[in-house]
Amino acid sequence: MNTPTQKEKARIRMIAMGMLFVLPIIILWSSLTYTVDSGHAGLIFHTFGNGVNPESPPKTSGFHIKAPWDKVYQYEVRQQEINENLEVLSSNLLKITMDMTLFYQPQYDNLGFLEVERGMLYEAKVIQPAMRSVAREVIAKYIPEEFNTTKREEIQLEIEDRLAEKLADNYIQLNDVLIRNIKLPTTLEQAIERKLQQEQESLEYEFRIEKASKEAERKRIEAEGIRDFQNIVSQSINDDLLQWKGIEATTELSNSNNAKIVVIGSGENGLPLILGD
């Protein structure tokens, strides 16, 4: 029976040592590495340290290595949206319902502070309560009728400004606010509709009056023009002009080829009479 040589024994020892070194890495590979998804950022929780260091920059998306005993928290840092159906009271204590949509994202550079102070459930802990409180505070200053006027844009801007400030204090960036499906009390909606209808009828009546007034003015100006024309014509007509025009007409008739009888000096004012056949 052949016994291993010294060289072969050395090779076996190297292979065994290599296996002892590589095998734990293979077994612990999933604990040593992690991948941050696209559109996300990672935070390392140091188990034997002080947990998440809020001042440490977040890990970008891609492949990373960590200690096997540490944990990784992933936050979505893309723009997200949250919808909330709200019931609020106006300044005259009438109930208004509406839908509010927020577009937001965590502040990337302050992601560690968000984790330490608010946690991964920050939507329920911060955003939703902020939406409710700000909406109630702002809308309580207005009456329901103002939602159907230019005040609506002012209300939305005020809500957006106050929400942006409140969320920024909690390391969240507000991108936009949408308010829609505003529903007022039924009796109030009917009253507003009647008021709008009356205003429309009033505008239509005023239009008709203005139109009739303009037509009367047009006819008055036209009548004045006809009167002035008649005055000018009547002042310019006299006996000499009529006689001259008669002579011109007689001359033109006498030169025509039609058969006629001319009686000289028999007409009024000595004008000739021209009689046809």
C-alpha positions as CSV (number, residue, x, y, z in Angstrom):
1,M,0.0,0.0,0.0
2,N,1.4,3.4,-1.1
3,T,1.7,6.0,1.7
4,P,1.2,9.7,0.8
5,T,4.4,11.6,0.3
6,Q,5.3,14.7,2.3
7,K,4.4,16.8,-0.7
8,E,0.9,15.3,-1.0
9,K,0.3,15.7,2.7
10,A,1.2,19.4,2.4
11,R,-1.3,19.8,-0.5
12,I,-4.0,18.0,1.5
13,R,-3.4,20.3,4.5
14,M,-3.7,23.4,2.2
15,I,-6.9,22.2,0.7
16,A,-8.3,21.5,4.2
17,M,-7.3,24.9,5.4
18,G,-8.8,26.5,2.3
19,M,-12.0,24.7,2.9
20,L,-12.1,25.8,6.5
21,F,-11.6,29.4,5.3
22,V,-14.0,29.3,2.3
23,L,-16.8,27.2,3.7
24,P,-17.8,29.7,6.4
25,I,-17.8,32.5,3.8
26,I,-20.1,30.4,1.6
27,I,-22.4,29.6,4.5
28,L,-22.4,33.2,5.7
29,W,-22.5,34.8,2.2
30,S,-26.1,35.9,2.5
31,S,-25.3,37.5,5.9
32,L,-22.1,39.2,4.6
33,T,-23.7,40.8,1.5
34,Y,-26.9,42.7,0.7
35,T,-28.4,44.5,-2.3
36,V,-30.2,47.8,-2.1
37,D,-33.1,47.9,-4.6
38,S,-33.5,50.5,-7.3
39,G,-35.2,53.6,-6.0
40,H,-34.3,52.7,-2.4
41,A,-31.5,53.6,0.1
42,G,-30.1,51.4,2.8
43,L,-29.3,52.1,6.5
44,I,-27.0,49.8,8.5
45,F,-28.1,48.9,12.0
46,H,-25.0,48.1,14.0
47,T,-26.0,45.3,16.4
48,F,-23.0,45.6,18.6
49,G,-22.8,49.3,18.2
50,N,-25.3,52.2,18.7
51,G,-27.7,51.0,16.1
52,V,-28.3,53.3,13.1
53,N,-25.9,56.3,12.9
54,P,-28.2,59.2,11.7
55,E,-25.2,61.1,10.4
56,S,-23.9,58.3,8.3
57,P,-24.8,58.7,4.6
58,P,-27.3,56.1,3.3
59,K,-26.2,53.2,1.1
60,T,-27.1,53.7,-2.6
61,S,-28.8,51.0,-4.7
62,G,-26.6,48.1,-5.7
63,F,-24.4,45.5,-4.1
64,H,-22.7,46.0,-0.6
65,I,-20.9,44.1,2.1
66,K,-21.6,44.3,5.8
67,A,-20.8,42.5,9.0
68,P,-22.9,39.3,9.3
69,W,-24.5,40.4,12.6
70,D,-25.6,43.8,11.3
71,K,-29.0,44.5,9.8
72,V,-30.1,46.6,6.8
73,Y,-33.2,48.8,6.6
74,Q,-34.3,49.8,3.2
75,Y,-36.3,53.0,2.5
76,E,-38.0,53.9,-0.7
77,V,-36.6,57.3,-1.7
78,R,-38.7,57.8,-4.9
79,Q,-41.7,60.0,-5.0
80,Q,-44.7,58.3,-3.4
81,E,-48.3,59.3,-2.9
82,I,-50.9,58.9,-0.1
83,N,-54.6,59.5,-0.3
84,E,-56.9,60.5,2.6
85,N,-60.6,61.0,2.7
86,L,-61.2,63.9,5.2
87,E,-64.2,65.3,7.0
88,V,-63.7,68.8,8.3
89,L,-65.8,71.7,9.6
90,S,-66.0,75.1,8.1
91,S,-66.0,78.4,10.1
92,N,-69.8,78.2,10.4
93,L,-69.5,74.6,11.6
94,L,-70.9,72.9,8.5
95,K,-69.3,69.5,7.6
96,I,-67.3,69.3,4.4
97,T,-65.9,66.1,2.9
98,M,-63.0,65.9,0.4
99,D,-60.2,63.8,-0.9
100,M,-56.6,64.9,-0.4
101,T,-53.6,63.4,-2.2
102,L,-50.0,64.1,-1.1
103,F,-46.9,63.5,-3.3
104,Y,-43.9,63.2,-1.1
105,Q,-40.5,61.5,-0.5
106,P,-38.1,61.1,2.4
107,Q,-35.2,63.6,2.5
108,Y,-32.3,61.5,1.3
109,D,-29.6,63.2,3.4
110,N,-31.7,63.0,6.6
111,L,-32.8,59.4,6.1
112,G,-31.0,58.3,9.2
113,F,-32.7,60.9,11.4
114,L,-36.1,59.7,9.9
115,E,-35.3,56.1,11.0
116,V,-34.1,57.0,14.5
117,E,-36.8,59.6,15.3
118,R,-39.9,58.4,13.3
119,G,-39.2,54.9,12.0
120,M,-40.3,53.1,8.8
121,L,-44.0,53.6,9.5
122,Y,-43.6,57.3,9.2
123,E,-46.6,57.6,6.8
124,A,-49.0,56.5,9.6
125,K,-47.2,58.3,12.3
126,V,-46.4,61.6,10.6
127,I,-48.0,62.2,7.2
128,Q,-51.6,61.1,7.8
129,P,-51.9,63.0,11.1
130,A,-50.4,66.1,9.5
131,M,-52.9,65.9,6.6
132,R,-55.8,65.8,9.0
133,S,-54.7,68.5,11.4
134,V,-53.6,71.0,8.7
135,A,-56.8,70.5,6.7
136,R,-58.9,71.1,9.8
137,E,-57.0,74.2,10.9
138,V,-57.1,75.8,7.4
139,I,-60.6,75.1,6.4
140,A,-62.0,76.1,9.8
141,K,-61.1,79.7,8.7
142,Y,-63.4,79.7,5.6
143,I,-67.1,79.4,4.9
144,P,-68.2,76.6,2.5
145,E,-69.3,79.0,-0.3
146,E,-65.7,80.2,-0.7
147,F,-64.8,76.7,-2.1
148,N,-66.7,77.6,-5.3
149,T,-64.8,80.9,-5.8
150,T,-61.2,82.0,-6.4
151,K,-60.7,81.3,-2.6
152,R,-60.4,77.6,-3.5
153,E,-56.9,78.1,-4.9
154,E,-55.9,80.2,-1.9
155,I,-57.1,77.5,0.5
156,Q,-55.1,74.8,-1.4
157,L,-52.0,76.9,-1.4
158,E,-52.3,77.6,2.4
159,I,-52.7,73.8,3.1
160,E,-49.7,73.0,0.9
161,D,-47.5,75.6,2.6
162,R,-48.4,74.5,6.1
163,L,-48.0,70.8,5.3
164,A,-44.6,71.4,3.6
165,E,-43.4,73.1,6.8
166,K,-44.7,70.4,9.1
167,L,-43.4,67.5,7.1
168,A,-39.9,69.2,6.6
169,D,-39.6,69.2,10.4
170,N,-40.0,65.4,10.2
171,Y,-37.4,64.9,7.4
172,I,-40.0,64.5,4.7
173,Q,-40.1,66.5,1.4
174,L,-43.5,67.5,0.1
175,N,-43.8,67.7,-3.7
176,D,-47.4,68.5,-4.3
177,V,-50.9,68.5,-2.8
178,L,-54.2,67.8,-4.7
179,I,-57.6,68.5,-3.3
180,R,-60.6,67.1,-5.1
181,N,-64.2,65.7,-4.7
182,I,-65.2,68.5,-2.3
183,K,-68.7,67.8,-1.1
184,L,-70.7,70.4,0.7
185,P,-73.9,69.8,2.6
186,T,-76.8,69.1,0.3
187,T,-78.9,72.1,1.4
188,L,-76.0,74.4,0.9
189,E,-75.2,73.0,-2.6
190,Q,-78.9,73.6,-3.6
191,A,-78.7,77.1,-2.2
192,I,-75.5,77.9,-4.1
193,E,-77.0,76.4,-7.3
194,R,-80.1,78.6,-6.9
195,K,-77.9,81.7,-6.3
196,L,-75.8,80.9,-9.4
197,Q,-79.0,80.5,-11.5
198,Q,-80.4,83.8,-10.3
199,E,-77.1,85.5,-11.1
200,Q,-77.2,84.0,-14.5
201,E,-80.7,85.2,-15.1
202,S,-79.8,88.7,-13.8
203,L,-76.9,88.8,-16.2
204,E,-79.1,87.7,-19.1
205,Y,-81.7,90.4,-18.2
206,E,-79.0,93.1,-18.1
207,F,-77.7,91.9,-21.5
208,R,-81.2,92.2,-23.0
209,I,-81.6,95.7,-21.6
210,E,-78.2,96.8,-22.8
211,K,-79.0,95.4,-26.3
212,A,-82.4,97.2,-26.4
213,S,-80.8,100.4,-25.3
214,K,-78.1,100.2,-28.0
215,E,-80.8,99.4,-30.7
216,A,-82.9,102.5,-29.5
217,E,-79.7,104.6,-29.7
218,R,-79.0,103.4,-33.2
219,K,-82.5,104.2,-34.4
220,R,-82.3,107.6,-32.8
221,I,-79.1,108.4,-34.6
222,E,-80.5,107.1,-37.8
223,A,-83.7,109.3,-37.4
224,E,-81.5,112.3,-36.7
225,G,-79.5,111.7,-39.8
226,I,-82.7,111.5,-42.0
227,R,-84.0,114.6,-40.4
228,D,-80.8,116.5,-41.0
229,F,-80.7,115.3,-44.6
230,Q,-84.3,116.5,-45.2
231,N,-83.5,119.9,-43.7
232,I,-80.5,120.3,-45.9
233,V,-82.4,119.3,-49.1
234,S,-85.4,121.4,-48.3
235,Q,-83.2,124.5,-47.7
236,S,-81.4,124.1,-51.0
237,I,-84.5,123.7,-53.2
238,N,-86.0,127.0,-54.6
239,D,-87.9,128.1,-57.7
240,D,-84.8,128.9,-59.8
241,L,-83.3,125.5,-59.1
242,L,-86.6,123.8,-60.1
243,Q,-86.9,125.8,-63.3
244,W,-83.3,125.0,-64.2
245,K,-83.8,121.3,-63.6
246,G,-87.0,121.5,-65.8
247,I,-85.1,123.0,-68.6
248,E,-82.4,120.3,-68.4
249,A,-85.1,117.6,-68.4
250,T,-86.9,119.1,-71.4
251,T,-83.6,119.4,-73.3
252,E,-82.8,115.7,-72.7
253,L,-86.3,114.6,-73.7
254,S,-86.3,116.7,-76.9
255,N,-83.0,115.0,-77.9
256,S,-84.3,111.5,-77.5
257,N,-85.4,109.4,-80.5
258,N,-88.9,108.7,-79.1
259,A,-91.9,110.3,-81.0
260,K,-93.3,113.3,-79.1
261,I,-95.1,116.6,-79.5
262,V,-93.4,119.8,-78.2
263,V,-95.6,122.8,-77.3
264,I,-93.3,125.8,-76.8
265,G,-94.0,128.0,-73.8
266,S,-97.2,126.3,-72.7
267,G,-95.9,124.8,-69.5
268,E,-95.9,126.4,-66.0
269,N,-93.2,129.1,-65.7
270,G,-92.9,129.2,-69.5
271,L,-91.3,125.7,-69.8
272,P,-92.3,123.7,-72.9
273,L,-94.7,120.8,-72.6
274,I,-93.6,117.6,-74.2
275,L,-96.3,115.1,-75.0
276,G,-95.8,111.6,-76.2
277,D,-97.6,110.0,-79.2
